[in-house]
């Protein structure tokens, strides 16, 4: 498998930058400051969140309008078909930040009596 070593950066306007320009942008605009040891990114400032929401909105409303999936099958594969949830049931389930799709639609169990899916970008 050949690894693409060229730098890629997509800005909040969904514009793709490559090469040296992308390398410089990645050095300036990244989430490294928000990493928590052993936890990943658990909290970001409001402005960073809004930047991400602008990207998501533009992408889904202009570029990916006809999409039928958002890597949900890849997520399911990487989480071993959500096997850890099999045989379990919950009265209620919530999926946060699911965008226009939801991973919960693909998993086998747990059974729920109600589900709530939300994307905070649409909540404001």
GIDAJO-V813533 format. One record per backbone hydrogen bond with DSSP energy under -0.5 kcal/mol. CO is the residue of the C=O (numbers start at 1). NH is the residue of the N-H. Records with the same first field share a line. If there is no record, write none. Layout:
CO: NH  NH
This chain:
2: 4
3: 5
7: 19
9: 11  17
11: 14
15: 11
17: 9
18: 21  22
19: 23
20: 24
21: 25
22: 26
23: 27
24: 28
25: 29
28: 30
31: 34
32: 35
34: 42
36: 39  40
40: 36  42
45: 49
46: 50
47: 51
48: 52
49: 53
50: 54
51: 55
52: 56
53: 57
54: 58
55: 59
56: 60
57: 61
58: 62  63
59: 63  64
64: 67
71: 75
72: 76
73: 77
74: 78
75: 79
76: 81  82
77: 80
79: 82  83
80: 83
81: 108
82: 85
83: 86
85: 88
88: 110  111
90: 113
91: 113  114
93: 116
94: 96
95: 98  118
98: 101
102: 105
103: 106  107
107: 109
111: 90
114: 93
116: 95
118: 97  98
119: 122
120: 123
